[in-house]
Amino acid sequence: MAHEPRTPGANDRDLQLDFAKGALIILVIVGHLIQHIIYRDDGFWYSPYYKSIYMFHMPLFMAISGYLSCRSLLRKSFTRAASDRAKQLLLPMLFWWAFMETAKFGALWRATSVTSGPLEFVHDFAGTYWFIWATFVSYLLVKILTNLKHGSWVISGSAVLVALAPVTFSISPLIKFTYPFFCLGFLLAQSRERWMSTVRSGKMLLIVFLSIVTCVGFLAWSKDTYIYNNLAIIHDFRSAKNVFLMFVGSAAASAIAIELFLLCWRIGRSNRAGRFIAVELGQSTLLLYLVQGTVFRLMDFMQFGERWDLTTRFAVAGTLGASIVVFALTVRSIVRTVPYLSQLVLGTPARSGLSQAKPAMN
């Protein structure tokens, strides 16, 4: 991750990482479109496009989050860090969760029984926005461990222990899967110069090796390799193989993906498309994640598309994906200068004029 010179007017941001985040949030939306529109059954597990996205998009997102969180983790007190991160992540999540429940019970007229209601509320609150919880928990855990002696070694050990913990409750498997990547990003940020000097001479050889590992992982990937199905639980040789392939394949694919994203930024940073992905999408990833999560969760309660042909499904998917982006950016433009409302909806303090909001998914 070689950093480029700061761009004037960019609020001292590293726009190449914003570009990577913008590309990743697009892939998050595309992955959900494949699942909810292109396929309305379990066929998406076997889609090569779905597999290509899900091998790396959330692991890399989490690694970037850990990388960008390094400064606040090292400089802030635990109370200040936890408070700031809660306002940044949990407060807007509460807003969009309330919006989703209102839409579900109002527009969709979905009635729930007394017994299933609370359970469904919990499932919506945790499962719909699981990545926010994973980011928040990972941030707090790493913050605690940074205060210990030999913090880097302790964090590395915690990544292994958390990944292999025999816990399957609620979204805990997803946290187990993404936490090691948050640790990896944080540790890389701490030792960036040493890491760069170590790999500089053999970078091309390393890229070739990781590319081979990624290709082998892609070919060997199956339905049981996804964290949603194996839950990172090892109980026999086959499950051990799937869990090992999941972590190793995701790590290799994430490394190759970030190299490709940074290459694309170096090539396209002067054109409109590249700037749009970096500035508009990359600096709105939290909002885009919350909006798309709300939309696709609501779609779980709708019956549609059973008789659509493939062309119609692609047309609907493209329209819905574009609508999510337009809606999110419109909301941001309306509320980002409004005190309190900006913090509630976007997770960032209100900004005056045309200044850009700080990223919320880091």
VOBA-600948 format. One record per residue: residue number from 1; residue in one letter; chain; z, y, x of N, C-alpha, C in turn. Coordinates in steps of 0.2 Angstrom, whole numbers, always signed. Layout:
N
  num  residu  chaine   n_zz   n_yy   n_xx  ca_zz  ca_yy  ca_xx   c_zz   c_yy   c_xx
  NUM       A       A      Z      Y      X      Z      Y      X      Z      Y      X
...
END
This chain:
362
  num  residu  chaine   n_zz   n_yy   n_xx  ca_zz  ca_yy  ca_xx   c_zz   c_yy   c_xx
    1       M       A     +0     -6     +4     +0     +0     +0     +0     +6     +4
    2       A       A     -5     +8     +7     -6    +14    +12     -6    +20     +7
    3       H       A     -2    +24     +8     -1    +30     +4     -6    +35     +6
    4       E       A    -10    +38     +0    -14    +44     +2    -11    +50     +2
    5       P       A    -14    +56     +5    -11    +62     +4    -10    +64     -3
    6       R       A     -4    +68     -4     -3    +70    -11     -8    +75    -13
    7       T       A     -9    +74    -20    -14    +78    -23    -11    +84    -26
    8       P       A    -14    +90    -24    -11    +96    -27    -11    +96    -35
    9       G       A     -5    +98    -38     -5    +98    -45     -3    +92    -48
   10       A       A     -2    +87    -44     -1    +80    -47     +7    +79    -47
   11       N       A    +11    +84    -46    +18    +83    -46    +21    +78    -41
   12       D       A    +18    +79    -35    +20    +75    -29    +20    +68    -31
   13       R       A    +15    +65    -34    +14    +58    -36     +9    +55    -32
   14       D       A    +10    +48    -31     +5    +44    -28     +0    +42    -33
   15       L       A     -5    +45    -34    -10    +43    -39    -13    +36    -38
   16       Q       A    -13    +34    -32    -16    +27    -32    -12    +22    -35
   17       L       A     -5    +23    -35     -1    +18    -39     -1    +20    -47
   18       D       A     -2    +26    -48     -3    +27    -55    -10    +24    -58
   19       F       A    -15    +24    -54    -21    +21    -55    -20    +13    -57
   20       A       A    -16    +10    -52    -15     +3    -53    -11     +2    -59
   21       K       A     -6     +6    -61     -2     +5    -67     -7     +6    -73
   22       G       A    -11    +11    -73    -16    +12    -78    -20     +6    -79
   23       A       A    -23     +3    -74    -27     -3    -75    -23     -8    -78
   24       L       A    -17     -9    -76    -13    -14    -78    -11    -14    -85
   25       I       A    -10     -8    -88     -8     -7    -95    -14     -8    -99
   26       I       A    -20     -7    -96    -26     -9   -100    -27    -16   -101
   27       L       A    -25    -20    -95    -25    -27    -95    -20    -30   -100
   28       V       A    -14    -27   -101     -9    -29   -105    -12    -29   -113
   29       I       A    -15    -23   -114    -18    -22   -121    -24    -27   -122
   30       V       A    -28    -28   -117    -34    -33   -117    -31    -40   -118
   31       G       A    -26    -42   -115    -23    -48   -115    -20    -50   -122
   32       H       A    -17    -45   -125    -15    -46   -132    -21    -46   -137
   33       L       A    -26    -42   -136    -32    -42   -140    -35    -49   -140
   34       I       A    -35    -52   -134    -38    -59   -134    -34    -64   -138
   35       Q       A    -27    -63   -138    -22    -67   -141    -23    -66   -149
   36       H       A    -23    -60   -151    -22    -58   -158    -28    -57   -162
   37       I       A    -34    -56   -158    -40    -54   -162    -45    -59   -160
   38       I       A    -47    -60   -154    -52    -65   -152    -50    -72   -154
   39       Y       A    -44    -74   -153    -41    -80   -155    -36    -79   -160
   40       R       A    -36    -83   -166    -31    -83   -170    -27    -89   -171
   41       D       A    -28    -93   -165    -24    -99   -165    -22   -100   -158
   42       D       A    -20   -106   -155    -18   -108   -149    -24   -108   -143
   43       G       A    -30   -106   -145    -35   -107   -141    -35   -102   -135
   44       F       A    -31    -97   -136    -31    -92   -130    -28    -95   -124
   45       W       A    -23   -100   -125    -20   -103   -119    -26   -105   -114
   46       Y       A    -32   -107   -116    -37   -110   -112    -42   -105   -110
   47       S       A    -42    -99   -112    -47    -94   -111    -46    -92   -103
   48       P       A    -52    -92   -100    -51    -90    -93    -50    -83    -92
   49       Y       A    -52    -79    -97    -50    -72    -96    -43    -70    -97
   50       Y       A    -40    -74   -102    -33    -73   -103    -29    -76    -97
   51       K       A    -31    -81    -94    -28    -84    -88    -28    -79    -82
   52       S       A    -34    -76    -82    -35    -71    -76    -31    -65    -76
   53       I       A    -29    -63    -83    -25    -57    -84    -18    -59    -83
   54       Y       A    -16    -65    -86     -9    -67    -86     -6    -70    -80
   55       M       A    -10    -71    -75     -8    -74    -69     -4    -68    -65
   56       F       A     -6    -62    -66     -3    -57    -62     -1    -50    -65
   57       H       A     -3    -49    -71     -2    -42    -74     +5    -40    -74
   58       M       A     +9    -44    -77    +16    -42    -78    +20    -43    -71
   59       P       A    +19    -48    -67    +22    -49    -61    +21    -43    -56
   60       L       A    +14    -40    -56    +12    -35    -52    +15    -28    -55
   61       F       A    +16    -28    -62    +19    -22    -65    +26    -22    -63
   62       M       A    +30    -27    -62    +37    -27    -61    +37    -26    -53
   63       A       A    +33    -28    -49    +33    -27    -42    +32    -19    -41
   64       I       A    +28    -16    -44    +27     -9    -43    +33     -5    -46
   65       S       A    +36     -8    -51    +42     -5    -54    +48     -5    -49
   66       G       A    +48    -11    -45    +54    -11    -40    +52     -7    -34
   67       Y       A    +46     -6    -32    +44     -2    -27    +45     +5    -28
   68       L       A    +43     +8    -34    +44    +15    -36    +52    +16    -38
   69       S       A    +56    +11    -39    +63    +12    -41    +67    +13    -34
   70       C       A    +64    +11    -29    +68    +11    -22    +73    +17    -21
   71       R       A    +70    +23    -22    +73    +29    -20    +79    +30    -25
   72       S       A    +78    +29    -31    +84    +30    -36    +89    +25    -35
   73       L       A    +87    +19    -33    +92    +13    -32    +96    +15    -26
   74       L       A    +94    +18    -21    +97    +19    -15   +101    +25    -15
   75       R       A    +99    +30    -19   +102    +37    -19   +107    +38    -24
   76       K       A   +106    +35    -30   +110    +37    -36   +116    +33    -36
   77       S       A   +122    +35    -39   +128    +31    -41   +126    +26    -46
   78       F       A   +130    +21    -47   +128    +16    -52   +128    +19    -59
   79       T       A   +133    +23    -60   +134    +26    -67   +128    +31    -68
   80       R       A   +126    +35    -64   +120    +39    -64   +114    +35    -65
   81       A       A   +113    +30    -61   +107    +26    -61   +106    +23    -68
   82       A       A   +112    +20    -70   +111    +16    -77   +110    +21    -82
   83       S       A   +113    +27    -82   +112    +31    -88   +105    +34    -88
   84       D       A   +103    +36    -82    +96    +39    -82    +91    +33    -84
   85       R       A    +92    +27    -82    +87    +22    -84    +87    +20    -91
   86       A       A    +93    +20    -94    +94    +19   -101    +91    +24   -105
   87       K       A    +91    +31   -103    +88    +36   -107    +81    +35   -106
   88       Q       A    +78    +33   -100    +71    +33    -99    +68    +27   -103
   89       L       A    +71    +21   -103    +68    +15   -106    +71    +13   -113
   90       L       A    +78    +13   -113    +80    +10   -120    +80    +15   -125
   91       L       A    +81    +22   -124    +80    +26   -130    +74    +26   -133
   92       P       A    +68    +27   -129    +62    +27   -133    +60    +20   -136
   93       M       A    +63    +14   -133    +62     +8   -136    +66     +8   -143
   94       L       A    +71    +11   -143    +75    +11   -150    +71    +15   -155
   95       F       A    +68    +20   -153    +64    +24   -157    +58    +20   -160
   96       W       A    +54    +16   -156    +48    +13   -158    +50     +6   -162
   97       W       A    +56     +4   -160    +58     -2   -164    +60     +0   -171
   98       A       A    +63     +6   -172    +65     +8   -178    +58    +10   -182
   99       F       A    +53    +13   -179    +47    +14   -182    +44     +8   -184
  100       M       A    +44     +2   -180    +41     -4   -182    +45     -7   -188
  101       E       A    +51     -7   -188    +55    -10   -194    +54     -6   -200
  102       T       A    +53     +1   -200    +51     +5   -206    +44     +3   -208
  103       A       A    +40     +2   -204    +33     +0   -206    +33     -7   -209
  104       K       A    +37    -11   -206    +37    -18   -208    +40    -19   -215
  105       F       A    +45    -15   -217    +48    -16   -223    +45    -11   -228
  106       G       A    +42     -6   -226    +39     -1   -230    +32     -2   -232
  107       A       A    +27     -2   -227    +20     -3   -228    +18    -10   -229
  108       L       A    +22    -15   -226    +20    -22   -227    +24    -25   -232
  109       W       A    +29    -22   -235    +33    -24   -240    +36    -31   -238
  110       R       A    +38    -32   -232    +40    -38   -230    +48    -39   -231
  111       A       A    +49    -44   -236    +56    -45   -237    +59    -50   -233
  112       T       A    +65    -49   -231    +69    -55   -227    +75    -56   -231
  113       S       A    +77    -63   -230    +83    -65   -233    +89    -62   -230
  114       V       A    +95    -63   -233   +101    -61   -229   +103    -65   -223
  115       T       A   +101    -71   -223   +102    -75   -217    +97    -74   -211
  116       S       A    +91    -73   -213    +86    -72   -208    +85    -65   -206
  117       G       A    +87    -61   -210    +86    -54   -208    +89    -52   -201
  118       P       A    +96    -53   -200    +98    -51   -193    +95    -54   -188
  119       L       A    +93    -61   -188    +90    -65   -183    +83    -62   -182
  120       E       A    +80    -60   -187    +73    -57   -186    +74    -50   -183
  121       F       A    +79    -46   -184    +80    -40   -181    +81    -41   -174
  122       V       A    +85    -45   -172    +86    -47   -165    +80    -49   -161
  123       H       A    +76    -53   -164    +70    -56   -161    +65    -50   -160
  124       D       A    +64    -46   -165    +60    -40   -164    +62    -35   -159
  125       F       A    +69    -34   -159    +72    -29   -154    +71    -32   -147
  126       A       A    +72    -39   -146    +72    -41   -139    +65    -44   -137
  127       G       A    +62    -48   -141    +55    -51   -140    +49    -46   -139
  128       T       A    +49    -41   -144    +43    -37   -144    +43    -33   -138
  129       Y       A    +48    -30   -135    +48    -26   -129    +52    -29   -124
  130       W       A    +50    -36   -123    +54    -40   -118    +53    -37   -111
  131       F       A    +48    -34   -109    +47    -31   -102    +51    -25   -101
  132       I       A    +53    -21   -106    +58    -16   -105    +65    -19   -103
  133       W       A    +67    -24   -107    +73    -27   -105    +73    -30    -98
  134       A       A    +68    -33    -96    +67    -36    -90    +68    -31    -84
  135       T       A    +64    -25    -85    +65    -20    -80    +72    -17    -80
  136       F       A    +75    -16    -86    +81    -13    -86    +87    -18    -82
  137       V       A    +87    -24    -84    +91    -29    -81    +90    -29    -74
  138       S       A    +84    -30    -72    +82    -31    -65    +85    -25    -61
  139       Y       A    +84    -19    -64    +86    -12    -60    +93    -12    -59
  140       L       A    +97    -14    -65   +104    -14    -64   +107    -19    -59
  141       L       A   +104    -25    -59   +106    -31    -55   +105    -29    -48
  142       V       A    +99    -26    -46    +98    -24    -39   +102    -18    -37
  143       K       A   +103    -14    -42   +108     -8    -40   +115    -11    -38
  144       I       A   +117    -16    -42   +124    -19    -40   +124    -22    -33
  145       L       A   +118    -25    -32   +118    -29    -25   +117    -25    -19
  146       T       A   +114    -19    -20   +113    -14    -15   +119    -12    -12
  147       N       A   +125    -12    -15   +131    -10    -13   +135    -15     -9
  148       L       A   +132    -21     -9   +135    -27     -5   +133    -27     +2
  149       K       A   +137    -30     +7   +135    -30    +14   +129    -35    +14
  150       H       A   +124    -33    +19   +118    -37    +20   +114    -37    +13
  151       G       A   +114    -31    +10   +111    -31     +3   +104    -34     +3
  152       S       A   +100    -33     +8    +93    -36     +7    +93    -43     +7
  153       W       A    +97    -46    +11    +97    -54    +11   +100    -56     +4
  154       V       A   +105    -52     +2   +108    -54     -5   +103    -54    -10
  155       I       A    +99    -48    -10    +94    -47    -16    +89    -53    -15
  156       S       A    +87    -55     -9    +82    -60     -8    +85    -67    -11
  157       G       A    +91    -68    -10    +94    -74    -12    +95    -74    -20
  158       S       A    +97    -68    -22    +97    -68    -30    +91    -69    -33
  159       A       A    +85    -67    -30    +79    -68    -33    +77    -76    -34
  160       V       A    +79    -80    -29    +78    -87    -30    +83    -90    -35
  161       L       A    +90    -88    -35    +95    -90    -39    +93    -89    -46
  162       V       A    +91    -82    -48    +89    -80    -55    +83    -84    -57
  163       A       A    +78    -85    -53    +72    -88    -55    +73    -96    -57
  164       L       A    +78    -99    -53    +79   -106    -54    +85   -107    -59
  165       A       A    +88   -102    -62    +94   -103    -66    +92   -107    -72
  166       P       A    +96   -112    -74    +94   -116    -80    +96   -113    -87
  167       V       A    +93   -107    -88    +94   -103    -94    +88   -102    -98
  168       T       A    +88   -103   -104    +82   -103   -109    +84    -99   -115
  169       F       A    +89    -95   -115    +91    -91   -121    +87    -85   -122
  170       S       A    +84    -84   -128    +80    -78   -130    +75    -77   -125
  171       I       A    +75    -71   -122    +70    -68   -117    +72    -70   -110
  172       S       A    +78    -73   -109    +80    -75   -102    +75    -78    -97
  173       P       A    +70    -82   -100    +65    -85    -95    +60    -80    -93
  174       L       A    +59    -75    -97    +54    -70    -95    +58    -65    -89
  175       I       A    +64    -64    -90    +68    -60    -85    +68    -64    -79
  176       K       A    +69    -71    -79    +69    -75    -73    +63    -75    -69
  177       F       A    +57    -74    -73    +51    -74    -70    +49    -68    -67
  178       T       A    +51    -62    -70    +49    -56    -67    +54    -53    -62
  179       Y       A    +60    -55    -62    +65    -52    -58    +63    -53    -50
  180       P       A    +61    -59    -48    +59    -59    -41    +54    -54    -39
  181       F       A    +49    -53    -43    +44    -48    -42    +47    -41    -41
  182       F       A    +52    -39    -45    +55    -33    -45    +59    -32    -38
  183       C       A    +62    -38    -36    +65    -38    -29    +60    -37    -24
  184       L       A    +55    -41    -24    +50    -40    -19    +47    -33    -18
  185       G       A    +46    -30    -24    +43    -23    -23    +49    -18    -20
  186       F       A    +55    -19    -22    +60    -15    -19    +61    -16    -12
  187       L       A    +61    -23    -10    +62    -24     -3    +56    -22     +2
  188       L       A    +50    -22     -1    +44    -19     +2    +44    -12     +3
  189       A       A    +47     -9     -2    +48     -1     -1    +53     +0     +4
  190       Q       A    +58     -4     +5    +63     -2    +10    +60     -3    +17
  191       S       A    +56     -8    +18    +54    -10    +24    +46     -9    +25
  192       R       A    +43     -4    +22    +36     -3    +21    +33     -2    +28
  193       E       A    +36     +2    +32    +33     +3    +39    +33     -3    +43
  194       R       A    +38     -7    +43    +38    -13    +47    +34    -18    +44
  195       W       A    +33    -18    +38    +28    -23    +35    +21    -21    +36
  196       M       A    +20    -15    +36    +13    -13    +37    +11    -14    +45
  197       S       A    +15    -13    +49    +14    -14    +56    +13    -22    +58
  198       T       A    +17    -26    +54    +17    -33    +55    +10    -36    +53
  199       V       A     +8    -34    +47     +2    -37    +44     -5    -33    +46
  200       R       A     -4    -28    +49    -10    -24    +50    -15    -28    +54
  201       S       A    -13    -31    +60    -18    -34    +64    -21    -40    +60
  202       G       A    -18    -44    +56    -20    -50    +53    -21    -49    +45
  203       K       A    -23    -43    +43    -23    -41    +36    -29    -45    +33
  204       M       A    -35    -45    +36    -41    -49    +33    -39    -56    +32
  205       L       A    -36    -59    +37    -35    -66    +37    -30    -67    +32
  206       L       A    -25    -63    +31    -20    -64    +25    -23    -63    +18
  207       I       A    -28    -58    +18    -32    -58    +11    -36    -64    +10
  208       V       A    -39    -67    +15    -43    -73    +14    -38    -78    +12
  209       F       A    -33    -79    +15    -28    -84    +13    -25    -84     +6
  210       L       A    -23    -78     +4    -21    -76     -3    -26    -77     -8
  211       S       A    -33    -76     -6    -38    -77    -11    -39    -84    -12
  212       I       A    -39    -88     -7    -39    -95     -8    -34    -98    -12
  213       V       A    -27    -96    -11    -22    -98    -15    -23    -96    -22
  214       T       A    -25    -90    -23    -27    -87    -30    -32    -92    -34
  215       C       A    -37    -93    -30    -42    -97    -33    -40   -104    -35
  216       V       A    -36   -107    -30    -33   -114    -31    -28   -114    -37
  217       G       A    -24   -108    -38    -20   -107    -43    -23   -107    -50
  218       F       A    -29   -103    -50    -33   -102    -56    -35   -109    -58
  219       L       A    -38   -113    -54    -41   -119    -56    -36   -124    -58
  220       A       A    -30   -124    -55    -24   -128    -57    -20   -126    -63
  221       W       A    -21   -120    -65    -17   -117    -70    -18   -120    -77
  222       S       A    -13   -121    -81    -14   -125    -87     -9   -121    -92
  223       K       A     -9   -124    -98     -5   -121   -103     +3   -121   -101
  224       D       A     +4   -126    -98    +11   -127    -96    +13   -123    -90
  225       T       A     +9   -120    -87    +10   -116    -81    +13   -109    -83
  226       Y       A    +12   -107    -89    +14   -100    -92    +22   -100    -93
  227       I       A    +25    -95    -91    +32    -95    -92    +34    -96    -99
  228       Y       A    +30    -94   -104    +31    -94   -111    +32   -102   -113
  229       N       A    +29   -106   -109    +29   -113   -111    +34   -117   -106
  230       N       A    +34   -116   -100    +38   -120    -95    +45   -117    -95
  231       L       A    +46   -111    -97    +53   -107    -97    +56   -107    -90
  232       A       A    +52   -109    -84    +55   -109    -78    +61   -114    -77
  233       I       A    +60   -120    -81    +65   -125    -80    +62   -131    -77
  234       I       A    +66   -134    -72    +63   -140    -68    +67   -146    -70
  235       H       A    +64   -151    -73    +67   -157    -75    +64   -163    -73
  236       D       A    +58   -162    -70    +54   -168    -67    +49   -165    -62
  237       F       A    +45   -170    -59    +40   -168    -54    +35   -163    -57
  238       R       A    +33   -165    -63    +27   -161    -66    +30   -154    -68
  239       S       A    +36   -153    -71    +38   -146    -72    +39   -142    -66
  240       A       A    +42   -146    -60    +43   -143    -54    +36   -140    -51
  241       K       A    +31   -144    -52    +24   -142    -50    +22   -136    -54
  242       N       A    +23   -136    -60    +21   -130    -64    +24   -124    -63
  243       V       A    +31   -124    -62    +35   -118    -60    +33   -116    -53
  244       F       A    +32   -120    -48    +30   -118    -42    +23   -115    -42
  245       L       A    +19   -118    -45    +12   -115    -46    +12   -108    -49
  246       M       A    +17   -107    -54    +17   -101    -58    +19    -95    -53
  247       F       A    +25    -96    -49    +27    -91    -45    +22    -90    -39
  248       V       A    +20    -95    -36    +16    -94    -30     +9    -91    -32
  249       G       A     +6    -94    -37     +0    -91    -40     +0    -84    -42
  250       S       A     +5    -83    -46     +6    -76    -48     +7    -71    -42
  251       A       A    +11    -73    -37    +12    -69    -31     +6    -67    -27
  252       A       A     +2    -73    -26     -5    -72    -23    -10    -68    -27
  253       A       A    -10    -69    -33    -15    -65    -38    -13    -58    -38
  254       S       A     -6    -57    -38     -4    -50    -38     -6    -46    -32
  255       A       A     -5    -49    -26     -7    -46    -20    -14    -45    -20
  256       I       A    -18    -49    -22    -26    -48    -22    -27    -42    -27
  257       A       A    -24    -43    -33    -25    -38    -38    -24    -31    -35
  258       I       A    -18    -30    -32    -16    -23    -30    -21    -20    -24
  259       E       A    -23    -25    -20    -29    -23    -15    -35    -21    -19
  260       L       A    -37    -24    -24    -43    -22    -28    -42    -16    -31
  261       F       A    -36    -15    -34    -35     -8    -38    -35     -3    -33
  262       L       A    -32     -3    -27    -32     +2    -22    -39     +3    -20
  263       L       A    -43     -2    -19    -50     -1    -17    -54     +3    -22
  264       C       A    -53     +1    -28    -56     +4    -34    -54    +12    -34
  265       W       A    -48    +13    -33    -46    +20    -33    -49    +24    -27
  266       R       A    -49    +21    -21    -52    +25    -15    -60    +26    -17
  267       I       A    -63    +22    -20    -70    +23    -22    -71    +28    -28
  268       G       A    -67    +27    -33    -68    +31    -39    -63    +36    -41
  269       R       A    -59    +38    -36    -54    +44    -37    -57    +50    -39
  270       S       A    -63    +51    -37    -66    +58    -38    -70    +58    -45
  271       N       A    -71    +53    -48    -74    +53    -54    -70    +53    -60
  272       R       A    -72    +55    -66    -68    +56    -72    -64    +50    -74
  273       A       A    -68    +44    -74    -65    +38    -76    -59    +36    -72
  274       G       A    -59    +37    -66    -54    +35    -61    -48    +40    -62
  275       R       A    -49    +46    -63    -44    +51    -64    -41    +50    -71
  276       F       A    -45    +48    -76    -42    +47    -83    -37    +41    -82
  277       I       A    -39    +36    -79    -35    +30    -79    -28    +31    -75
  278       A       A    -29    +35    -69    -23    +37    -65    -18    +42    -69
  279       V       A    -21    +47    -71    -17    +53    -74    -15    +52    -81
  280       E       A    -20    +50    -85    -18    +49    -92    -15    +43    -94
  281       L       A    -18    +37    -92    -15    +31    -93     -9    +29    -88
  282       G       A    -10    +30    -82     -5    +27    -77     +1    +31    -78
  283       Q       A     +1    +37    -81     +7    +41    -81    +10    +41    -89
  284       S       A     +7    +36    -92     +9    +35    -99    +11    +28   -101
  285       T       A    +12    +24    -96    +12    +17    -97    +18    +14   -101
  286       L       A    +24    +18   -101    +29    +16   -105    +27    +17   -113
  287       L       A    +24    +23   -114    +22    +24   -121    +17    +19   -123
  288       L       A    +12    +18   -119     +7    +13   -121     +9     +6   -122
  289       Y       A    +14     +4   -118    +17     -2   -119    +21     -3   -125
  290       L       A    +25     +2   -127    +29     +2   -133    +24     +2   -139
  291       V       A    +19     +7   -139    +14     +7   -145    +11     +1   -146
  292       Q       A     +8     -2   -141     +4     -8   -141     +9    -14   -143
  293       G       A    +15    -14   -141    +19    -20   -143    +21    -19   -150
  294       T       A    +22    -13   -153    +23    -12   -160    +17    -14   -164
  295       V       A    +11    -12   -162     +5    -14   -166     +4    -21   -166
  296       F       A     +5    -25   -161     +4    -32   -161     +9    -36   -164
  297       R       A    +15    -33   -164    +21    -37   -167    +19    -36   -175
  298       L       A    +17    -31   -177    +16    -30   -184    +10    -34   -186
  299       M       A     +5    -35   -182     +0    -40   -184     +2    -47   -185
  300       D       A     +7    -49   -182    +10    -56   -183    +11    -57   -190
  301       F       A    +12    -52   -194    +14    -53   -201     +8    -52   -206
  302       M       A     +2    -51   -203     -4    -50   -207     -8    -56   -207
  303       Q       A    -12    -57   -212    -17    -62   -212    -24    -59   -212
  304       F       A    -28    -60   -207    -34    -57   -207    -39    -61   -202
  305       G       A    -45    -60   -203    -50    -63   -197    -51    -70   -197
  306       E       A    -49    -74   -202    -50    -81   -201    -57    -83   -202
  307       R       A    -61    -79   -205    -69    -81   -206    -73    -76   -202
  308       W       A    -70    -72   -198    -74    -67   -194    -78    -71   -188
  309       D       A    -84    -69   -187    -88    -72   -182    -86    -69   -175
  310       L       A    -88    -71   -169    -86    -69   -163    -88    -62   -162
  311       T       A    -94    -60   -164    -96    -53   -163    -92    -48   -167
  312       T       A    -90    -50   -173    -85    -46   -177    -78    -45   -174
  313       R       A    -76    -51   -171    -69    -51   -167    -69    -46   -161
  314       F       A    -75    -46   -158    -75    -42   -152    -76    -34   -154
  315       A       A    -79    -33   -159    -80    -26   -162    -73    -24   -164
  316       V       A    -69    -28   -168    -63    -26   -170    -58    -25   -164
  317       A       A    -58    -30   -160    -54    -29   -154    -55    -23   -150
  318       G       A    -61    -21   -149    -63    -15   -145    -61     -9   -149
  319       T       A    -62     -9   -155    -60     -3   -159    -52     -2   -159
  320       L       A    -48     -8   -160    -41     -8   -160    -38     -5   -154
  321       G       A    -41     -8   -148    -39     -6   -142    -40     +1   -140
  322       A       A    -46     +4   -142    -47    +11   -141    -42    +15   -145
  323       S       A    -41    +13   -152    -36    +16   -156    -29    +17   -154
  324       I       A    -27    +11   -150    -20    +11   -148    -20    +17   -142
  325       V       A    -25    +17   -138    -25    +22   -132    -25    +29   -135
  326       V       A    -29    +30   -140    -30    +37   -143    -24    +39   -146
  327       F       A    -21    +34   -150    -15    +36   -154     -9    +38   -149
  328       A       A     -8    +34   -144     -3    +35   -139     -4    +41   -135
  329       L       A    -10    +43   -133    -11    +49   -130    -10    +55   -134
  330       T       A    -12    +54   -140    -11    +60   -145     -3    +61   -146
  331       V       A     +0    +56   -147     +8    +57   -148    +11    +60   -142
  332       R       A     +8    +58   -136    +11    +61   -130     +9    +69   -130
  333       S       A     +3    +70   -131     +1    +78   -131     +5    +82   -136
  334       I       A     +7    +79   -142    +11    +82   -147    +18    +83   -145
  335       V       A    +22    +78   -142    +29    +78   -142    +31    +80   -135
  336       R       A    +27    +80   -130    +29    +80   -123    +32    +87   -121
  337       T       A    +31    +92   -125    +34    +99   -124    +39   +101   -129
  338       V       A    +41    +96   -133    +47    +97   -138    +53    +94   -135
  339       P       A    +58    +98   -134    +65    +96   -132    +68    +91   -136
  340       Y       A    +71    +86   -133    +74    +80   -136    +69    +75   -139
  341       L       A    +64    +78   -142    +59    +73   -145    +55    +69   -140
  342       S       A    +54    +73   -134    +50    +70   -129    +54    +64   -126
  343       Q       A    +61    +66   -125    +65    +61   -122    +66    +55   -127
  344       L       A    +66    +56   -133    +67    +50   -138    +60    +46   -139
  345       V       A    +55    +49   -139    +48    +46   -140    +45    +43   -134
  346       L       A    +45    +47   -128    +42    +46   -122    +46    +43   -116
  347       G       A    +53    +45   -117    +57    +43   -112    +57    +48   -106
  348       T       A    +55    +54   -107    +55    +59   -102    +57    +66   -105
  349       P       A    +60    +70   -101    +62    +76   -103    +56    +80   -105
  350       A       A    +57    +85   -109    +51    +89   -111    +49    +94   -105
  351       R       A    +42    +94   -105    +39    +98    -99    +36   +104   -102
  352       S       A    +36   +110    -99    +32   +116   -101    +25   +116    -99
  353       G       A    +21   +119   -103    +14   +120   -101    +10   +114   -101
  354       L       A     +6   +113    -95     +2   +107    -95     +5   +102    -89
  355       S       A    +11   +103    -87    +13    +99    -82    +14    +91    -84
  356       Q       A    +13    +87    -80    +12    +80    -82    +19    +77    -82
  357       A       A    +20    +72    -87    +27    +69    -87    +27    +64    -82
  358       K       A    +34    +63    -79    +35    +58    -74    +34    +51    -77
  359       P       A    +32    +46    -73    +31    +39    -76    +37    +36    -79
  360       A       A    +37    +32    -84    +43    +30    -87    +43    +22    -85
  361       M       A    +38    +19    -83    +38    +12    -82    +38    +11    -74
  362       N       A    +43    +13    -71    +44    +12    -64    +51    +11    -62
END
